[in-house]
Amino acid sequence: MSYESLKLYTPRVNEIDELVSLDKICLGGLWTLDNYERELQSPNSHFLVLSTNSVGAIIGCGCFWRILEEAHITLLMINPSYQSQGLGQLLLYSLLKNAVSSHLEHATLEVRASNKSAIGLYEKFGFKIAGRRKKYYKKTGEDALIFWKSDLNSPVFQQELSSWKKLINKRLINSCYLPPDLICY
């Protein structure tokens, strides 16, 4: 069996055009070139991108802002050609692990009310709906659901993260992304 390795890393400035292209494919152009440049330069932004060795291109991206004791997840996207393979779980797990390592206590995010697959992912990780932003997405007028996750530094959540790591590794091995002896991030 041939395995394809994944790379998860902080994006470089020379990859901004690629991020904008991925954003157009996944989110309809939510962020501009200027937005990505600002995020890469901000000390409060924690950015991760995902690529594979065979494609060499960025296939996913996640970002959160550190706001006091909160990780506000601003982006989580996987190229549609790579969805439903556990890669969104890997990105969300990695963002939450980074938030825990940064001693943040809560995580929050907004998601389109119609994005059922993303909502399912967030609910799997224990996020709960905390509210709704009416007509939040300007291009479509669609509402955003506000999700919230507390107690990131609790022993219970630490155990949940450990369990998620095992499940994600198993899923990635089954999807031929990791050889069985490689443990994910």
DRENDO-1510 file (C-alpha; in Angstrom, 1 decimal, always signed):
<recs>
REC; n; res; u; v; w
REC; 1; MET; +0.0; +0.0; +0.0 .
REC; 2; SER; +1.3; +3.4; -0.9 .
REC; 3; TYR; +1.0; +6.2; +1.7 .
REC; 4; GLU; +0.9; +9.9; +1.0 .
REC; 5; SER; +2.4; +12.0; +3.7 .
REC; 6; LEU; +0.9; +15.2; +5.1 .
REC; 7; LYS; +2.6; +18.4; +6.0 .
REC; 8; LEU; +1.0; +20.7; +8.6 .
REC; 9; TYR; +2.9; +24.0; +9.1 .
REC; 10; THR; +2.6; +27.8; +9.4 .
REC; 11; PRO; +2.2; +29.3; +5.9 .
REC; 12; ARG; +4.9; +31.4; +4.4 .
REC; 13; VAL; +4.3; +34.9; +2.8 .
REC; 14; ASN; +5.1; +33.5; -0.7 .
REC; 15; GLU; +2.0; +31.2; -0.3 .
REC; 16; ILE; -0.6; +33.9; +0.1 .
REC; 17; ASP; -1.8; +33.7; -3.5 .
REC; 18; GLU; -2.4; +30.0; -3.0 .
REC; 19; LEU; -4.3; +30.7; +0.2 .
REC; 20; VAL; -6.5; +33.2; -1.6 .
REC; 21; SER; -7.2; +30.7; -4.4 .
REC; 22; LEU; -8.1; +28.0; -1.8 .
REC; 23; ASP; -10.4; +30.5; -0.1 .
REC; 24; LYS; -12.2; +31.2; -3.4 .
REC; 25; ILE; -12.8; +27.5; -3.9 .
REC; 26; CYS; -13.9; +26.7; -0.4 .
REC; 27; LEU; -15.4; +29.9; +1.0 .
REC; 28; GLY; -16.3; +31.9; -2.1 .
REC; 29; GLY; -13.6; +34.5; -1.5 .
REC; 30; LEU; -14.3; +35.3; +2.2 .
REC; 31; TRP; -10.8; +36.8; +2.7 .
REC; 32; THR; -8.7; +38.9; +0.4 .
REC; 33; LEU; -5.0; +39.0; -0.3 .
REC; 34; ASP; -4.7; +41.9; +2.2 .
REC; 35; ASN; -6.6; +39.9; +4.8 .
REC; 36; TYR; -4.2; +37.0; +4.5 .
REC; 37; GLU; -1.1; +39.3; +4.6 .
REC; 38; ARG; -2.4; +40.9; +7.7 .
REC; 39; GLU; -3.1; +37.6; +9.4 .
REC; 40; LEU; +0.3; +36.2; +8.6 .
REC; 41; GLN; +1.9; +39.3; +10.2 .
REC; 42; SER; -0.3; +39.4; +13.3 .
REC; 43; PRO; +1.1; +38.0; +16.6 .
REC; 44; ASN; -2.4; +37.1; +17.6 .
REC; 45; SER; -3.1; +34.9; +14.6 .
REC; 46; HIS; -2.3; +31.2; +14.8 .
REC; 47; PHE; -2.2; +29.8; +11.2 .
REC; 48; LEU; -1.9; +26.3; +10.0 .
REC; 49; VAL; -1.9; +25.0; +6.4 .
REC; 50; LEU; -2.1; +21.4; +5.2 .
REC; 51; SER; -0.4; +20.0; +2.1 .
REC; 52; THR; +0.4; +16.5; +0.7 .
REC; 53; ASN; +3.7; +15.3; -0.8 .
REC; 54; SER; +2.0; +14.3; -4.1 .
REC; 55; VAL; +0.2; +17.6; -4.7 .
REC; 56; GLY; +2.7; +20.0; -3.2 .
REC; 57; ALA; -0.1; +22.5; -3.0 .
REC; 58; ILE; -2.0; +23.7; +0.0 .
REC; 59; ILE; -5.2; +21.6; +0.4 .
REC; 60; GLY; -6.4; +23.0; +3.7 .
REC; 61; CYS; -6.1; +25.9; +6.1 .
REC; 62; GLY; -7.1; +26.8; +9.6 .
REC; 63; CYS; -6.6; +29.9; +11.7 .
REC; 64; PHE; -7.5; +31.2; +15.1 .
REC; 65; TRP; -7.1; +34.6; +16.8 .
REC; 66; ARG; -5.9; +34.7; +20.4 .
REC; 67; ILE; -8.3; +37.1; +22.1 .
REC; 68; LEU; -7.6; +37.2; +25.9 .
REC; 69; GLU; -8.3; +33.6; +27.0 .
REC; 70; GLU; -10.2; +32.6; +23.9 .
REC; 71; ALA; -9.3; +31.0; +20.6 .
REC; 72; HIS; -11.6; +32.5; +18.0 .
REC; 73; ILE; -11.4; +30.2; +15.0 .
REC; 74; THR; -11.6; +32.3; +11.9 .
REC; 75; LEU; -10.9; +29.8; +9.2 .
REC; 76; LEU; -11.2; +26.1; +8.6 .
REC; 77; MET; -11.3; +24.9; +5.1 .
REC; 78; ILE; -10.3; +21.8; +3.1 .
REC; 79; ASN; -10.3; +21.7; -0.7 .
REC; 80; PRO; -13.5; +20.0; -1.8 .
REC; 81; SER; -11.4; +17.3; -3.6 .
REC; 82; TYR; -10.0; +16.3; -0.3 .
REC; 83; GLN; -13.0; +16.5; +2.0 .
REC; 84; SER; -14.6; +13.6; +3.9 .
REC; 85; GLN; -11.2; +12.0; +4.5 .
REC; 86; GLY; -10.6; +13.2; +8.1 .
REC; 87; LEU; -8.5; +16.2; +7.1 .
REC; 88; GLY; -10.9; +18.7; +8.6 .
REC; 89; GLN; -10.7; +16.8; +11.8 .
REC; 90; LEU; -6.9; +16.9; +11.7 .
REC; 91; LEU; -7.0; +20.7; +11.2 .
REC; 92; LEU; -9.5; +21.3; +13.9 .
REC; 93; TYR; -7.7; +19.0; +16.3 .
REC; 94; SER; -4.4; +20.8; +15.5 .
REC; 95; LEU; -5.9; +24.2; +16.1 .
REC; 96; LEU; -7.4; +23.1; +19.4 .
REC; 97; LYS; -4.2; +21.5; +20.5 .
REC; 98; ASN; -2.4; +24.8; +19.7 .
REC; 99; ALA; -5.0; +26.7; +21.7 .
REC; 100; VAL; -4.5; +24.4; +24.7 .
REC; 101; SER; -0.7; +24.7; +24.4 .
REC; 102; SER; -1.2; +28.5; +24.4 .
REC; 103; HIS; -3.2; +28.1; +27.7 .
REC; 104; LEU; -6.4; +29.4; +26.2 .
REC; 105; GLU; -9.6; +28.4; +28.0 .
REC; 106; HIS; -12.4; +28.7; +25.4 .
REC; 107; ALA; -12.8; +28.3; +21.6 .
REC; 108; THR; -15.5; +30.0; +19.5 .
REC; 109; LEU; -16.3; +30.2; +15.8 .
REC; 110; GLU; -19.0; +31.2; +13.3 .
REC; 111; VAL; -20.3; +28.9; +10.6 .
REC; 112; ARG; -22.9; +29.2; +7.9 .
REC; 113; ALA; -26.2; +27.9; +9.1 .
REC; 114; SER; -26.5; +25.7; +6.0 .
REC; 115; ASN; -23.0; +24.1; +6.3 .
REC; 116; LYS; -24.2; +20.8; +7.8 .
REC; 117; SER; -20.9; +19.0; +7.4 .
REC; 118; ALA; -18.9; +21.7; +9.3 .
REC; 119; ILE; -21.6; +21.9; +11.9 .
REC; 120; GLY; -21.3; +18.1; +12.4 .
REC; 121; LEU; -17.6; +18.4; +12.7 .
REC; 122; TYR; -17.8; +21.1; +15.4 .
REC; 123; GLU; -20.4; +19.2; +17.3 .
REC; 124; LYS; -18.2; +16.0; +17.3 .
REC; 125; PHE; -15.6; +18.1; +19.0 .
REC; 126; GLY; -18.0; +19.2; +21.7 .
REC; 127; PHE; -18.9; +22.7; +20.4 .
REC; 128; LYS; -22.4; +23.9; +21.3 .
REC; 129; ILE; -24.5; +26.6; +19.6 .
REC; 130; ALA; -24.3; +29.8; +21.6 .
REC; 131; GLY; -26.2; +32.1; +19.3 .
REC; 132; ARG; -26.9; +33.3; +15.7 .
REC; 133; ARG; -25.7; +36.3; +13.8 .
REC; 134; LYS; -28.5; +37.3; +11.4 .
REC; 135; LYS; -27.4; +38.0; +7.8 .
REC; 136; TYR; -23.7; +37.6; +8.8 .
REC; 137; TYR; -22.4; +36.6; +5.4 .
REC; 138; LYS; -22.8; +39.7; +3.3 .
REC; 139; LYS; -22.6; +38.1; -0.2 .
REC; 140; THR; -25.4; +35.7; +0.5 .
REC; 141; GLY; -27.2; +37.2; +3.5 .
REC; 142; GLU; -27.1; +33.9; +5.2 .
REC; 143; ASP; -27.0; +33.6; +9.0 .
REC; 144; ALA; -24.0; +32.4; +11.0 .
REC; 145; LEU; -24.3; +30.1; +13.9 .
REC; 146; ILE; -22.0; +30.9; +16.8 .
REC; 147; PHE; -20.4; +27.9; +18.4 .
REC; 148; TRP; -18.6; +27.8; +21.7 .
REC; 149; LYS; -16.4; +25.3; +23.5 .
REC; 150; SER; -15.3; +25.9; +27.1 .
REC; 151; ASP; -12.8; +24.3; +29.5 .
REC; 152; LEU; -10.1; +23.6; +27.0 .
REC; 153; ASN; -7.6; +23.1; +29.8 .
REC; 154; SER; -9.7; +20.7; +31.8 .
REC; 155; PRO; -8.5; +17.1; +32.3 .
REC; 156; VAL; -11.7; +15.9; +30.6 .
REC; 157; PHE; -10.9; +17.9; +27.4 .
REC; 158; GLN; -7.3; +16.7; +27.5 .
REC; 159; GLN; -8.6; +13.1; +27.5 .
REC; 160; GLU; -11.0; +14.0; +24.6 .
REC; 161; LEU; -8.1; +15.4; +22.6 .
REC; 162; SER; -6.1; +12.2; +23.2 .
REC; 163; SER; -9.0; +10.1; +22.0 .
REC; 164; TRP; -9.4; +12.3; +18.9 .
REC; 165; LYS; -5.8; +12.0; +18.1 .
REC; 166; LYS; -6.1; +8.2; +18.0 .
REC; 167; LEU; -9.3; +8.3; +15.9 .
REC; 168; ILE; -7.8; +10.8; +13.5 .
REC; 169; ASN; -4.7; +8.7; +13.1 .
REC; 170; LYS; -6.8; +5.6; +12.3 .
REC; 171; ARG; -8.9; +7.5; +9.8 .
REC; 172; LEU; -5.8; +9.0; +8.0 .
REC; 173; ILE; -4.1; +5.5; +7.9 .
REC; 174; ASN; -7.3; +4.1; +6.3 .
REC; 175; SER; -7.3; +7.0; +3.8 .
REC; 176; CYS; -3.7; +6.2; +2.9 .
REC; 177; TYR; -2.4; +9.5; +4.3 .
REC; 178; LEU; -0.2; +8.1; +7.0 .
REC; 179; PRO; +1.8; +4.9; +7.3 .
REC; 180; PRO; +0.7; +2.9; +10.3 .
REC; 181; ASP; +3.9; +3.7; +12.3 .
REC; 182; LEU; +3.5; +7.5; +11.9 .
REC; 183; ILE; +1.5; +9.4; +14.6 .
REC; 184; CYS; -0.2; +12.6; +13.6 .
REC; 185; TYR; +0.4; +16.1; +15.0 .
</recs>
